[in-house]
Amino acid sequence: MTVWREISEHATRLALRRLIAAYLIISGCALLFPHRSEGWLPLILLHFAGVVLLVQPSPVRAVYRRAAGSLPRVAGVVADWYALALMPFLYLEVATVNAAVYGGRYFDDWIQGLELWLFGGQPSRDLAATFSSSVVSEVLHACYLSYYLIIFGPPLYLYLRHRIVDHQRVVFALMLAFLGHYLVFIFFPVQGPRYLFPPPGGELSQGIMYRLAHAVLEAGSSRGAAFPSSHVGVAVVQTAMAFLVWRRAAPVLVVATAGLGLGAVYGGFHYAIDAVCGLLLGLMLFAVGPRVAGVLGRGGGGGGSAGDREPFSG
């Protein structure tokens, strides 16, 4: 069984580029489905350009090397952080891509039926009504918002500690989790209860964390990206990676991730089955992460050098 210590920084960077390129190809093909929007061609071209930049034909590689020679610090930062910087844009395009596949058809009825069968109701509506407490609401909404600290906190800590190899392994694991969930969102879109049910109201809606969580989602959510919960799945992967690279933070991340999962359902942002399946998918992607990195990083197993940190190097 492949483990992270067997994979060099050079191979991890190469695997990350290939992972993102593969996702761009698959999601780009989805844009060719019959229900594509009028703006599909520029988006396809952006996907194609991204693949070229990541695959690096010789002329592109030469440009990178010249840029890295002129601005080595900038090139290093770009090489280390481009993947996480790209993630929000890939998330926002999910709604356009899944609409191209299904033309606005979502599978919430399937998930709601499964919720009813498993739980005898709709926990995303019932939980806040059953435990209608401002304190509980604020704590769980704060846990839900901790998602952003869970994503960026450990990579930033590792980066500032100059643990670049561990940083890149964590970034690869995160991107595998993100892109794995995004593929499900494209080919099995579910809106989630936030689009279909009224949010918890009354006194709960006056809370600071409640209002902040809803403001964040209004500003940057993507329709059809509910099942499985990427919030839960990505947080699970990050927590599991913390046990490998930052053990002191791992217990805190366990608590935050558990609260995040509960908050996602309590706040009416996700169905309960979204959170459960996010947990399961996150655990699976964490388990296969080193193996996937090993396969995608073949040909990049050398010890590496300063050139490893050129933009998109490998």
C-alpha contacts under 8 A as a table, 3 or more apart, distances in Angstrom:
res1	aa1	res2	aa2	distance
1	M	291	R	7.43
2	T	6	E	6.88
2	T	290	P	5.77
2	T	291	R	5.30
2	T	294	G	7.22
3	V	6	E	5.75
3	V	7	I	7.43
3	V	290	P	5.40
3	V	291	R	7.27
4	W	7	I	5.47
4	W	169	R	7.46
4	W	290	P	5.38
5	R	8	S	7.39
7	I	11	A	6.21
7	I	12	T	6.56
7	I	290	P	7.70
7	I	293	A	7.62
7	I	294	G	6.40
7	I	301	G	6.94
8	S	11	A	5.18
8	S	12	T	6.16
8	S	165	V	7.58
8	S	300	G	7.91
8	S	301	G	5.87
8	S	302	G	7.05
8	S	303	G	6.53
8	S	304	G	7.65
9	E	12	T	5.01
9	E	13	R	6.21
9	E	164	I	7.99
9	E	165	V	5.26
9	E	168	Q	6.95
9	E	169	R	7.78
9	E	303	G	7.69
9	E	304	G	6.94
9	E	308	D	7.83
10	H	13	R	5.33
10	H	14	L	6.34
10	H	300	G	5.54
10	H	301	G	6.27
10	H	302	G	6.61
10	H	303	G	6.88
10	H	304	G	5.24
10	H	308	D	5.94
10	H	314	G	6.04
11	A	14	L	5.07
11	A	15	A	6.01
11	A	293	A	7.60
11	A	294	G	7.37
11	A	297	G	4.43
11	A	298	R	6.72
11	A	299	G	7.29
11	A	300	G	4.18
11	A	301	G	4.92
11	A	302	G	7.37
11	A	314	G	7.34
12	T	15	A	5.02
12	T	16	L	6.10
12	T	168	Q	6.70
12	T	169	R	6.53
12	T	172	F	7.14
12	T	293	A	6.17
12	T	294	G	7.74
12	T	297	G	5.96
12	T	300	G	7.85
13	R	16	L	5.07
13	R	17	R	6.37
13	R	168	Q	6.96
13	R	172	F	8.00
13	R	297	G	7.52
13	R	308	D	7.74
13	R	312	F	7.50
13	R	313	S	7.04
13	R	314	G	6.18
14	L	17	R	5.25
14	L	18	R	6.31
14	L	296	L	7.17
14	L	297	G	5.23
14	L	300	G	6.24
14	L	313	S	7.20
14	L	314	G	4.97
15	A	18	R	5.12
15	A	19	L	5.97
15	A	172	F	7.86
15	A	293	A	5.35
15	A	294	G	7.41
15	A	295	V	7.65
15	A	296	L	4.45
15	A	297	G	4.15
15	A	298	R	7.77
16	L	19	L	5.05
16	L	20	I	6.30
16	L	172	F	5.69
16	L	175	M	7.85
16	L	293	A	7.50
16	L	296	L	7.78
16	L	297	G	7.89
17	R	20	I	5.40
17	R	21	A	6.12
17	R	54	L	5.44
17	R	55	V	7.20
17	R	312	F	6.90
18	R	21	A	4.97
18	R	22	A	6.00
18	R	54	L	7.00
18	R	55	V	7.06
18	R	296	L	6.37
18	R	297	G	7.94
19	L	22	A	5.22
19	L	23	Y	6.34
19	L	176	L	7.46
19	L	296	L	7.13
20	I	23	Y	5.07
20	I	24	L	6.19
20	I	54	L	7.83
20	I	175	M	7.96
20	I	179	L	7.92
21	A	24	L	5.08
21	A	25	I	6.28
21	A	50	G	7.08
21	A	51	V	4.94
21	A	54	L	6.19
21	A	55	V	7.20
22	A	25	I	5.15
22	A	26	I	6.30
22	A	51	V	7.97
23	Y	26	I	5.16
23	Y	27	S	5.97
23	Y	179	L	6.89
23	Y	183	L	8.00
24	L	27	S	5.27
24	L	28	G	5.65
24	L	47	H	5.55
24	L	48	F	7.68
24	L	50	G	7.39
24	L	51	V	6.73
25	I	28	G	5.00
25	I	29	C	6.16
25	I	47	H	7.02
25	I	48	F	7.60
25	I	51	V	7.36
26	I	29	C	5.19
26	I	30	A	6.50
27	S	30	A	5.00
27	S	31	L	6.68
27	S	97	V	6.97
27	S	183	L	7.50
27	S	186	I	7.66
28	G	31	L	5.22
28	G	32	L	7.22
28	G	43	L	7.90
28	G	44	I	5.72
28	G	47	H	6.15
28	G	48	F	7.97
29	C	32	L	5.40
29	C	33	F	7.53
30	A	33	F	5.61
30	A	97	V	6.33
30	A	98	N	7.59
30	A	100	A	6.81
30	A	101	V	6.19
30	A	186	I	7.89
31	L	36	R	5.82
31	L	40	W	6.42
31	L	44	I	7.11
31	L	97	V	5.66
31	L	100	A	5.63
31	L	101	V	7.18
32	L	36	R	6.50
32	L	40	W	7.94
32	L	100	A	7.32
33	F	36	R	5.95
33	F	100	A	5.57
33	F	101	V	5.26
34	P	100	A	6.52
34	P	101	V	6.93
35	H	99	A	6.60
35	H	100	A	4.29
35	H	101	V	6.02
35	H	102	Y	6.63
35	H	103	G	5.04
36	R	40	W	6.18
36	R	96	T	7.81
36	R	97	V	7.55
36	R	99	A	6.85
36	R	100	A	3.85
36	R	101	V	7.15
36	R	103	G	7.64
37	S	40	W	5.55
37	S	96	T	7.41
37	S	99	A	7.97
37	S	100	A	6.53
38	E	41	L	7.70
39	G	42	P	6.16
39	G	43	L	6.83
40	W	43	L	5.20
40	W	44	I	6.13
41	L	44	I	5.04
41	L	45	L	6.22
42	P	45	L	5.02
42	P	46	L	6.19
43	L	46	L	5.03
43	L	47	H	6.30
44	I	47	H	5.06
44	I	48	F	6.21
45	L	48	F	4.95
45	L	49	A	6.08
46	L	49	A	5.04
46	L	50	G	6.08
47	H	50	G	5.04
47	H	51	V	6.25
48	F	51	V	5.14
48	F	52	V	6.32
49	A	52	V	5.11
49	A	53	L	6.22
50	G	53	L	5.12
50	G	54	L	6.16
51	V	54	L	5.09
51	V	55	V	5.89
52	V	55	V	5.20
52	V	56	Q	5.82
52	V	57	P	7.09
53	L	56	Q	5.28
53	L	57	P	7.98
53	L	60	V	6.84
53	L	312	F	7.87
54	L	312	F	6.51
56	Q	59	P	7.75
56	Q	60	V	5.48
56	Q	61	R	5.52
57	P	60	V	5.55
57	P	61	R	6.29
58	S	61	R	5.05
58	S	62	A	6.20
59	P	62	A	5.16
59	P	63	V	6.48
60	V	63	V	5.19
60	V	64	Y	6.34
61	R	64	Y	5.05
61	R	65	R	6.26
62	A	65	R	5.17
62	A	66	R	6.34
63	V	66	R	5.21
63	V	67	A	6.18
64	Y	67	A	5.10
64	Y	68	A	6.02
64	Y	310	E	6.81
64	Y	311	P	6.22
65	R	68	A	5.03
65	R	69	G	6.13
65	R	310	E	6.78
66	R	69	G	5.10
66	R	70	S	6.36
67	A	70	S	5.19
67	A	71	L	6.03
67	A	72	P	7.61
67	A	75	A	7.20
68	A	71	L	5.22
68	A	72	P	4.70
68	A	73	R	7.96
68	A	74	V	7.75
68	A	75	A	5.20
68	A	76	G	7.76
68	A	310	E	5.61
68	A	311	P	7.11
69	G	72	P	5.65
71	L	74	V	5.49
71	L	75	A	6.04
72	P	75	A	5.00
72	P	76	G	6.05
72	P	310	E	7.56
73	R	76	G	5.06
73	R	77	V	6.36
74	V	77	V	5.23
74	V	78	V	6.21
75	A	78	V	5.14
75	A	79	A	6.08
75	A	309	R	7.03
75	A	310	E	5.47
75	A	311	P	5.31
76	G	79	A	5.12
76	G	80	D	6.21
76	G	309	R	4.99
76	G	310	E	5.80
76	G	311	P	6.64
77	V	80	D	5.17
77	V	81	W	6.07
78	V	81	W	5.37
78	V	82	Y	5.30
78	V	311	P	5.78
78	V	312	F	7.88
79	A	82	Y	5.94
79	A	309	R	5.56
79	A	310	E	5.89
79	A	311	P	4.28
79	A	312	F	5.27
79	A	313	S	7.09
80	D	83	A	7.73
80	D	168	Q	7.10
80	D	309	R	7.09
81	W	84	L	5.67
81	W	85	A	6.20
82	Y	85	A	4.98
82	Y	86	L	6.04
83	A	86	L	5.12
83	A	87	M	6.40
83	A	171	V	7.46
83	A	175	M	7.30
84	L	87	M	5.16
84	L	88	P	7.82
84	L	171	V	7.19
84	L	175	M	7.43
85	A	88	P	6.86
86	L	89	F	5.67
86	L	90	L	6.54
87	M	90	L	5.20
87	M	91	Y	6.24
87	M	175	M	7.73
87	M	178	F	7.69
88	P	91	Y	5.00
88	P	92	L	6.20
89	F	92	L	5.15
89	F	93	E	6.38
90	L	93	E	5.42
90	L	94	V	6.66
91	Y	94	V	5.40
91	Y	182	Y	7.10
91	Y	222	S	6.87
92	L	95	A	6.70
92	L	220	G	7.33
92	L	221	S	7.12
92	L	222	S	5.54
93	E	96	T	5.33
93	E	97	V	6.29
93	E	222	S	7.56
94	V	97	V	5.08
94	V	98	N	6.06
94	V	182	Y	6.94
94	V	185	F	6.94
94	V	186	I	6.27
94	V	222	S	6.44
94	V	223	R	7.61
94	V	224	G	7.57
94	V	225	A	7.28
95	A	98	N	5.45
95	A	99	A	6.06
95	A	186	I	7.72
95	A	222	S	5.43
95	A	223	R	5.13
95	A	224	G	6.07
95	A	225	A	7.52
96	T	99	A	5.20
96	T	100	A	6.34
97	V	100	A	5.13
97	V	101	V	6.69
97	V	186	I	6.18
98	N	101	V	5.07
98	N	102	Y	6.21
98	N	103	G	7.61
98	N	104	G	7.78
98	N	185	F	6.96
98	N	186	I	4.31
98	N	187	F	6.40
98	N	188	F	7.95
98	N	189	P	6.52
98	N	224	G	7.26
99	A	102	Y	5.24
99	A	103	G	4.58
99	A	104	G	5.12
99	A	105	R	7.53
100	A	103	G	5.66
101	V	186	I	7.49
101	V	187	F	7.16
102	Y	105	R	5.24
102	Y	106	Y	7.73
105	R	189	P	7.73
106	Y	109	D	7.98
106	Y	188	F	7.45
106	Y	189	P	5.27
106	Y	190	V	5.12
106	Y	191	Q	6.50
106	Y	224	G	6.82
107	F	110	W	5.50
107	F	111	I	6.74
107	F	188	F	6.92
107	F	189	P	6.18
107	F	190	V	5.09
107	F	191	Q	7.70
108	D	111	I	5.06
108	D	112	Q	5.94
108	D	190	V	5.25
108	D	191	Q	6.44
108	D	192	G	6.68
109	D	112	Q	5.12
109	D	113	G	6.07
110	W	113	G	5.19
110	W	114	L	6.29
111	I	114	L	5.01
111	I	115	E	6.10
111	I	271	Y	7.73
111	I	273	I	7.37
112	Q	115	E	4.91
112	Q	116	L	6.16
112	Q	122	Q	7.16
112	Q	271	Y	7.81
113	G	116	L	5.13
113	G	117	W	6.24
114	L	117	W	5.05
114	L	118	L	6.02
114	L	273	I	7.87
115	E	118	L	5.21
115	E	119	F	5.62
115	E	120	G	7.05
115	E	121	G	6.44
115	E	122	Q	6.05
115	E	123	P	7.75
115	E	271	Y	7.55
115	E	272	A	7.18
115	E	273	I	6.60
116	L	119	F	5.45
116	L	120	G	4.56
116	L	121	G	4.58
116	L	122	Q	6.23
117	W	120	G	5.68
117	W	121	G	7.71
119	F	122	Q	7.16
119	F	123	P	7.40
121	G	126	D	7.57
122	Q	125	R	5.61
122	Q	126	D	6.03
122	Q	271	Y	7.56
123	P	126	D	4.73
123	P	127	L	5.26
123	P	265	V	6.83
123	P	266	Y	7.61
123	P	271	Y	6.93
123	P	272	A	6.22
124	S	127	L	6.15
124	S	128	A	7.72
124	S	193	P	6.77
124	S	265	V	4.88
124	S	266	Y	5.92
124	S	267	G	7.17
124	S	268	G	4.72
124	S	269	F	7.34
124	S	270	H	6.49
124	S	271	Y	5.37
124	S	272	A	6.50
125	R	128	A	6.62
125	R	129	A	7.02
125	R	197	F	7.38
125	R	199	P	7.90
125	R	200	P	7.66
125	R	266	Y	7.62
125	R	268	G	6.24
126	D	129	A	5.18
126	D	130	T	6.01
127	L	130	T	5.18
127	L	131	F	6.12
127	L	265	V	7.46
127	L	266	Y	5.43
128	A	131	F	5.16
128	A	132	S	5.31
128	A	137	S	7.69
128	A	200	P	6.37
128	A	266	Y	5.30
128	A	267	G	7.01
129	A	132	S	5.26
129	A	200	P	7.40
131	F	136	V	7.55
132	S	136	V	7.64
132	S	137	S	7.48
132	S	204	L	7.30
133	S	136	V	5.22
133	S	137	S	6.02
133	S	204	L	7.03
134	S	137	S	4.98
134	S	138	E	6.00
134	S	203	E	6.80
134	S	204	L	5.26
134	S	207	G	7.00
135	V	138	E	5.26
135	V	139	V	6.16
136	V	139	V	5.27
136	V	140	L	6.12
137	S	140	L	5.30
137	S	141	H	5.99
137	S	204	L	6.43
137	S	207	G	7.86
137	S	210	Y	7.16
137	S	263	G	7.91
137	S	266	Y	7.66
137	S	267	G	7.67
138	E	141	H	5.15
138	E	142	A	5.98
138	E	204	L	7.97
138	E	207	G	6.31
138	E	208	I	7.32
138	E	209	M	5.41
138	E	210	Y	6.22
139	V	142	A	5.12
139	V	143	C	6.24
139	V	209	M	7.85
140	L	143	C	4.92
140	L	144	Y	6.18
140	L	259	G	5.88
140	L	260	L	6.75
140	L	262	L	6.76
140	L	263	G	4.43
140	L	266	Y	7.46
140	L	267	G	7.90
141	H	144	Y	4.90
141	H	145	L	6.30
141	H	209	M	5.55
141	H	210	Y	5.68
141	H	213	A	6.50
141	H	260	L	7.74
141	H	263	G	5.53
141	H	264	A	7.84
141	H	267	G	6.90
142	A	145	L	5.08
142	A	146	S	6.23
142	A	209	M	5.61
142	A	210	Y	7.86
142	A	213	A	7.86
143	C	146	S	4.96
143	C	147	Y	7.27
143	C	256	A	5.78
143	C	257	T	7.51
143	C	259	G	5.17
143	C	260	L	4.72
143	C	263	G	6.46
144	Y	147	Y	5.93
144	Y	213	A	7.55
144	Y	259	G	6.91
144	Y	260	L	4.24
144	Y	261	G	7.30
144	Y	263	G	5.35
144	Y	264	A	6.19
145	L	148	Y	6.45
145	L	213	A	6.35
145	L	260	L	7.57
146	S	149	L	5.19
146	S	150	I	6.16
146	S	256	A	6.85
146	S	260	L	7.23
147	Y	150	I	4.97
147	Y	151	I	6.24
147	Y	231	H	6.59
147	Y	235	A	6.82
147	Y	257	T	7.78
147	Y	260	L	7.06
148	Y	151	I	5.16
148	Y	152	F	6.23
148	Y	153	G	7.90
149	L	152	F	5.34
149	L	153	G	5.01
150	I	153	G	5.58
150	I	154	P	6.99
150	I	235	A	6.36
150	I	238	Q	6.98
150	I	239	T	7.99
150	I	253	L	6.97
151	I	154	P	7.05
151	I	155	P	7.61
151	I	174	L	7.86
151	I	234	V	7.64
151	I	235	A	6.98
151	I	238	Q	6.90
152	F	155	P	5.58
152	F	156	L	6.00
153	G	156	L	5.29
153	G	157	Y	6.14
154	P	157	Y	5.04
154	P	158	L	6.16
154	P	238	Q	7.97
154	P	242	A	7.41
154	P	246	W	7.57
155	P	158	L	5.18
155	P	159	Y	6.02
155	P	167	H	5.47
155	P	170	V	6.73
155	P	171	V	7.09
156	L	159	Y	5.00
156	L	160	L	6.10
157	Y	160	L	5.28
157	Y	161	R	6.21
158	L	161	R	5.06
158	L	162	H	6.26
158	L	163	R	5.14
158	L	164	I	6.86
158	L	166	D	6.92
158	L	167	H	5.53
159	Y	162	H	5.01
159	Y	163	R	5.80
159	Y	164	I	5.97
159	Y	167	H	6.12
160	L	163	R	7.60
163	R	166	D	5.64
163	R	167	H	6.12
164	I	167	H	4.78
164	I	168	Q	6.12
165	V	168	Q	5.32
165	V	169	R	6.38
166	D	169	R	5.04
166	D	170	V	6.16
166	D	245	V	6.58
167	H	170	V	5.23
167	H	171	V	6.19
168	Q	171	V	4.94
168	Q	172	F	6.10
169	R	172	F	5.14
169	R	173	A	6.22
170	V	173	A	5.09
170	V	174	L	6.12
170	V	238	Q	7.38
170	V	241	M	6.62
171	V	174	L	5.10
171	V	175	M	6.11
172	F	175	M	5.17
172	F	176	L	6.08
172	F	289	G	8.00
172	F	293	A	7.70
173	A	176	L	5.16
173	A	177	A	6.29
173	A	237	V	6.98
173	A	238	Q	7.72
173	A	241	M	7.89
173	A	285	L	7.84
173	A	286	F	6.74
173	A	289	G	5.98
174	L	177	A	5.06
174	L	178	F	6.14
174	L	234	V	6.35
174	L	237	V	6.76
174	L	238	Q	6.74
175	M	178	F	4.93
175	M	179	L	5.89
176	L	179	L	5.37
176	L	180	G	5.84
176	L	285	L	7.03
176	L	289	G	7.24
177	A	180	G	5.20
177	A	181	H	6.30
177	A	230	S	7.71
177	A	233	G	6.83
177	A	234	V	5.56
177	A	237	V	7.02
177	A	282	G	6.51
177	A	285	L	6.19
177	A	286	F	7.75
178	F	181	H	5.38
178	F	182	Y	6.18
178	F	230	S	6.69
178	F	234	V	6.46
179	L	182	Y	4.84
179	L	183	L	6.19
180	G	183	L	5.45
180	G	184	V	6.85
180	G	285	L	7.91
181	H	184	V	5.25
181	H	185	F	6.37
181	H	228	P	6.80
181	H	229	S	7.78
181	H	230	S	5.94
181	H	233	G	7.94
182	Y	185	F	4.88
182	Y	186	I	6.26
182	Y	225	A	7.37
183	L	186	I	5.12
183	L	187	F	6.39
184	V	187	F	5.33
184	V	188	F	5.40
184	V	189	P	7.07
184	V	227	F	7.47
184	V	228	P	7.60
185	F	188	F	5.38
185	F	189	P	4.68
185	F	190	V	7.10
185	F	224	G	6.01
185	F	225	A	5.02
185	F	226	A	7.30
185	F	227	F	6.74
185	F	228	P	7.94
186	I	189	P	5.85
186	I	224	G	7.70
188	F	227	F	7.89
189	P	224	G	4.34
189	P	225	A	6.21
189	P	226	A	7.42
189	P	227	F	7.13
190	V	223	R	7.71
190	V	224	G	4.44
190	V	225	A	6.07
190	V	226	A	5.37
190	V	227	F	5.73
191	Q	194	R	7.64
191	Q	195	Y	6.28
191	Q	196	L	7.94
191	Q	223	R	5.49
191	Q	224	G	4.19
191	Q	225	A	6.22
191	Q	226	A	5.62
191	Q	227	F	7.98
192	G	195	Y	6.10
192	G	196	L	7.09
192	G	224	G	7.34
192	G	225	A	7.69
192	G	226	A	5.11
192	G	227	F	7.47
192	G	269	F	6.56
192	G	270	H	5.42
192	G	271	Y	6.37
193	P	196	L	5.00
193	P	197	F	5.33
193	P	268	G	5.85
193	P	269	F	5.98
193	P	270	H	5.93
193	P	271	Y	6.42
194	R	197	F	5.83
194	R	198	P	7.03
194	R	199	P	6.75
194	R	268	G	5.70
194	R	269	F	5.07
194	R	270	H	7.19
197	F	268	G	7.77
199	P	267	G	7.04
199	P	268	G	6.02
200	P	204	L	6.71
200	P	205	S	6.72
200	P	267	G	6.76
200	P	268	G	7.21
201	G	204	L	5.77
201	G	205	S	5.10
202	G	205	S	5.78
202	G	206	Q	7.52
203	E	206	Q	5.57
203	E	207	G	7.54
204	L	207	G	5.83
204	L	210	Y	7.20
205	S	210	Y	6.07
205	S	211	R	6.69
206	Q	210	Y	7.14
206	Q	211	R	7.00
207	G	210	Y	5.09
207	G	211	R	6.21
208	I	211	R	5.29
208	I	212	L	6.11
209	M	212	L	5.02
209	M	213	A	6.01
210	Y	213	A	5.33
210	Y	214	H	6.36
210	Y	267	G	7.99
211	R	214	H	5.22
211	R	215	A	6.05
212	L	215	A	5.01
212	L	216	V	6.15
213	A	216	V	5.23
213	A	217	L	6.36
214	H	217	L	5.15
214	H	218	E	6.07
215	A	218	E	5.10
215	A	219	A	6.18
216	V	219	A	5.19
216	V	220	G	6.31
216	V	221	S	7.97
217	L	220	G	5.27
217	L	221	S	5.06
218	E	221	S	6.26
222	S	225	A	5.88
223	R	226	A	7.83
224	G	227	F	7.85
225	A	228	P	7.81
225	A	229	S	7.70
226	A	229	S	5.50
226	A	230	S	7.62
226	A	270	H	6.21
226	A	271	Y	7.92
226	A	274	D	6.60
227	F	230	S	7.73
227	F	270	H	7.90
227	F	273	I	7.92
227	F	274	D	4.87
227	F	277	C	7.60
227	F	278	G	7.52
228	P	233	G	7.68
228	P	273	I	7.58
228	P	274	D	4.40
228	P	275	A	6.52
228	P	276	V	7.80
228	P	277	C	5.30
228	P	278	G	4.69
228	P	281	L	7.79
229	S	232	V	5.39
229	S	233	G	6.16
229	S	270	H	7.07
229	S	274	D	4.95
229	S	275	A	5.30
229	S	277	C	7.12
229	S	278	G	4.70
230	S	233	G	4.79
230	S	234	V	5.55
230	S	235	A	7.92
230	S	278	G	6.06
231	H	234	V	5.63
231	H	235	A	6.06
231	H	260	L	7.67
231	H	261	G	7.75
231	H	278	G	7.62
232	V	235	A	5.15
232	V	236	V	6.04
232	V	257	T	6.83
232	V	260	L	6.95
232	V	261	G	5.76
232	V	275	A	5.98
232	V	278	G	5.29
232	V	279	L	5.88
232	V	282	G	7.50
233	G	236	V	5.15
233	G	237	V	6.38
233	G	275	A	7.87
233	G	277	C	7.96
233	G	278	G	4.28
233	G	279	L	5.11
233	G	280	L	7.43
233	G	281	L	6.16
233	G	282	G	4.08
233	G	283	L	7.50
234	V	237	V	5.11
234	V	238	Q	6.17
234	V	278	G	8.00
234	V	282	G	6.17
235	A	238	Q	5.04
235	A	239	T	6.01
235	A	253	L	8.00
235	A	257	T	5.86
235	A	282	G	7.87
236	V	239	T	5.08
236	V	240	A	6.11
236	V	257	T	6.69
236	V	279	L	6.41
236	V	282	G	5.59
236	V	283	L	6.70
237	V	240	A	5.14
237	V	241	M	6.11
237	V	282	G	5.46
237	V	283	L	6.54
237	V	285	L	7.37
237	V	286	F	5.44
238	Q	241	M	5.07
238	Q	242	A	6.14
239	T	242	A	5.03
239	T	243	F	6.81
239	T	250	A	5.92
239	T	253	L	5.49
239	T	254	V	6.20
239	T	257	T	7.60
240	A	243	F	5.45
240	A	244	L	7.20
240	A	250	A	7.60
240	A	286	F	7.21
241	M	244	L	5.19
241	M	245	V	6.34
241	M	246	W	7.90
241	M	286	F	7.76
242	A	245	V	5.09
242	A	246	W	4.72
242	A	247	R	5.70
242	A	249	A	6.67
242	A	250	A	5.17
242	A	253	L	7.99
243	F	246	W	5.99
243	F	247	R	4.70
243	F	250	A	5.51
244	L	247	R	6.56
246	W	249	A	5.77
246	W	250	A	6.62
247	R	250	A	5.02
247	R	251	P	7.70
248	R	251	P	6.99
249	A	252	V	5.41
249	A	253	L	6.27
250	A	253	L	5.05
250	A	254	V	6.18
251	P	254	V	5.01
251	P	255	V	6.47
252	V	255	V	5.32
252	V	256	A	6.18
253	L	256	A	4.91
253	L	257	T	5.82
254	V	257	T	5.22
254	V	258	A	6.18
255	V	258	A	5.21
255	V	259	G	6.16
256	A	259	G	5.10
256	A	260	L	5.94
257	T	260	L	4.85
257	T	261	G	6.22
258	A	261	G	5.26
258	A	262	L	6.40
259	G	262	L	5.12
259	G	263	G	5.85
260	L	263	G	4.94
260	L	264	A	6.02
261	G	264	A	5.21
261	G	265	V	6.76
261	G	275	A	5.89
262	L	265	V	5.44
262	L	266	Y	5.96
263	G	266	Y	4.88
263	G	267	G	5.66
264	A	267	G	5.54
264	A	268	G	6.45
264	A	269	F	5.16
264	A	270	H	5.43
264	A	275	A	7.54
265	V	268	G	5.16
265	V	269	F	5.91
265	V	270	H	5.07
265	V	271	Y	5.88
265	V	272	A	5.76
265	V	275	A	7.56
266	Y	269	F	7.64
267	G	270	H	7.89
268	G	271	Y	7.32
270	H	274	D	6.01
270	H	275	A	7.02
271	Y	274	D	5.15
271	Y	275	A	6.91
272	A	275	A	5.30
272	A	276	V	6.39
273	I	276	V	4.93
273	I	277	C	5.93
274	D	277	C	5.32
274	D	278	G	5.92
275	A	278	G	4.95
275	A	279	L	6.16
276	V	279	L	5.16
276	V	280	L	6.41
277	C	280	L	4.97
277	C	281	L	5.94
278	G	281	L	5.15
278	G	282	G	5.83
279	L	282	G	5.15
279	L	283	L	6.23
280	L	283	L	5.21
280	L	284	M	6.23
281	L	284	M	5.03
281	L	285	L	6.07
282	G	285	L	5.20
282	G	286	F	6.09
283	L	286	F	5.14
283	L	287	A	6.18
284	M	287	A	5.11
284	M	288	V	6.31
285	L	288	V	5.20
285	L	289	G	5.70
286	F	289	G	5.10
286	F	290	P	7.98
287	A	290	P	7.36
288	V	291	R	5.30
288	V	292	V	6.10
289	G	292	V	5.18
289	G	293	A	6.08
290	P	293	A	5.03
290	P	294	G	5.99
291	R	294	G	5.01
291	R	295	V	6.26
292	V	295	V	5.19
292	V	296	L	6.07
293	A	296	L	5.19
293	A	297	G	5.61
294	G	297	G	5.14
294	G	298	R	6.30
295	V	298	R	5.61
297	G	300	G	5.47
297	G	301	G	6.98
298	R	301	G	6.41
299	G	302	G	7.93
300	G	314	G	6.58
301	G	304	G	7.91
304	G	307	G	7.39
304	G	308	D	5.96
305	S	308	D	5.53
306	A	309	R	5.99
306	A	310	E	7.72
307	G	310	E	5.39
307	G	313	S	6.94
308	D	313	S	5.37
308	D	314	G	5.93
309	R	312	F	7.50
309	R	313	S	6.12
310	E	313	S	4.99
